[in-house]
Each structure stands twice: as structure tokens, then as C-alpha cells.
Amino acid sequence: MTRDNWEAILRRLRGNQTLQSADDILALSYKDLPFHLQPCLLYLGLMPCEQIGKQEEFFEVIDFEPGNQKSLLTRRVAIYLNKLKGDDVLLLDIPDPRRIRSILFFDTDKSPPKPTWPREFSDLKVFPCTRVLDFDGVDFRVRKLPRGIEKLICLRYLSFRGCYLLKFPSSLSNFVFLEMLDLRVRVSCVMTIPNVLRKLSRLRHLYFPLAFRSDTKDKLKLDTLKKLETLENFHASICDADDLQHLESLQILTVTVDGTTWTCKTLSAP
């Protein structure tokens, strides 16, 4: 559906005082989706509105149950790590890993039996055309980041939401095409972020953790992120507030100053 469609729905629902804009409807639709489908909506939002989608499965869901190990023929795969059994081998037939565009890892088990990745996904460099990489609820104190993640130079979407990741790797700043970066890790996790985010010049949506810090005494620089539209959990004590005047495309900003959080929408360019 296009934004005009959502606006038409809004006009029909105008009597509902809780819905003030199409953005509210979109947000409500997003929140009502199952967690494993929310990244799909975000990813679709990155596509041109006139682009016609192909008729194909959006996910090849692997649940590791007997009889469900079929060939991976789709371009998008969701893997439930908490259901891993045996020797951590999926026995999947992946004739051409370059076909894969989206990889989602889900982990809801706090104490996985083995701190390893499925062998087919232990080195991500074999999936060079991946556009979406989503880690959901993964505890990186138990599992290390998969090898080869820095080789996914075509990434547009990278999420660590709900994960436990103590440090954002500097090598991940090489994703020159990245448009969405979600660092909203668990509340109990204080992430250390090196001063490298300014390299991600194509970012449109950046979500900081609720609690984070710089790896040096210098404040994080974001002045080169000219295309940034959404910036959440911006901390003035950690990030350089002067950089905000350079973010010409910014529309939504959530900022914390002296412990108080403020949200602004539809910001005007300086």
C-alpha cells in the first residue's frame, strides 16, 4: 500500500481521536505485526513505492524439526537458534548462496546448549549479496559474531535489537550502502560505540541503545549523515549536539539531555 492509501484509510477513520496522522497508522500497523515480520515492513519501506514485488516467499523458515529440512530455494531465511539440535548442521541444500538477500537470526533461549552458529551460517562471506541482516535476541556473550560479517558490503539493513552486544565492531562501519542501523540492545547492556558511525553516509534511520558510551573521551560525530531521517536515543552528553544542524533530512529526533528525553518530529532543514 502507498502513503495515499494510508491517507484514505485515515480519512475514513477520522472519528477516532487516537489516530492523528498516517504515521500513527503505520506505527500501529508495525506494532501489531509479529516480531519476526516487523523487519520485513521496515525493509519494504526502503524500496521505491512504484517497484513491483515479485511473487515469492518472503521467508524460508527453518525450525530444525524432523522432516522440515528442505532445500533453500527462496532469497530470505529466518533461523531459530534456540531450536538447534544435534551437531549444529542444518543439512540444507543451498545451491547458490549468492541468491540470499535476507538473513534473520532469532534466539529466545537464554542458555543455548552450544555457543555456535549453524555450520552453513558460521561464515557469512559466502552470502555476499545479502541486503538485510537481523539478529533478534542473540546474546553475544555466548555466541561471537559470525565470521565474515564485515564482508557483506551490500547490506542496507542491520539490526541488533534485543541482543546483548557490549561493543559495536569498528569493522561494521564499512557498510557504505547501509540505510538502517538498529542498536537498541537489551536495557541491561551498555554498548560501547567507537567514533566510526560518521562513515555510514547513506544512513536514513539510526537507533542508538538506551544506554551507551564512546570508546574515547571524544563525543561521537554524526555530521556527515546528511540523509538521516530518524535518530533515536541521541544523548547530548555522548554525541556532538552541534552535528544536529548538519542533518538536513532529519524528521524524527529523540534526544536525552541531562536525563530528560525529548521527541521532535518533522524537523526543518537549517
Number of C-alpha atoms within 10 A of each C-alpha: 6 8 12 10 10 16 15 12 13 19 12 10 13 13 10 10 7 10 14 13 13 18 14 13 17 14 10 12 12 17 11 11 13 9 12 13 13 14 20 16 13 13 16 11 10 13 11 8 11 7 7 8 8 7 6 10 12 15 19 18 17 19 16 20 10 6 6 10 15 13 12 20 18 17 18 21 19 18 21 17 24 19 17 22 15 9 10 17 14 18 13 12 13 15 10 11 19 14 17 21 19 24 21 20 19 20 20 15 14 11 11 17 12 15 14 18 19 17 12 16 18 15 16 19 19 18 21 19 18 25 21 23 20 21 20 21 20 27 25 15 12 14 13 13 19 16 13 15 19 17 20 21 19 16 24 22 24 21 20 23 20 22 22 22 23 16 17 17 14 13 11 19 19 17 22 16 16 23 21 24 21 19 24 24 27 20 13 9 18 17 24 18 22 19 18 17 22 16 18 22 20 19 25 21 20 22 20 19 25 19 16 21 19 16 15 11 8 12 18 24 20 23 20 17 25 19 17 25 20 19 21 21 21 24 25 16 14 17 18 16 18 12 14 20 13 17 22 17 18 24 16 17 21 17 18 18 12 8 10 8 12 13 12 12 12 12 14 11 12 9
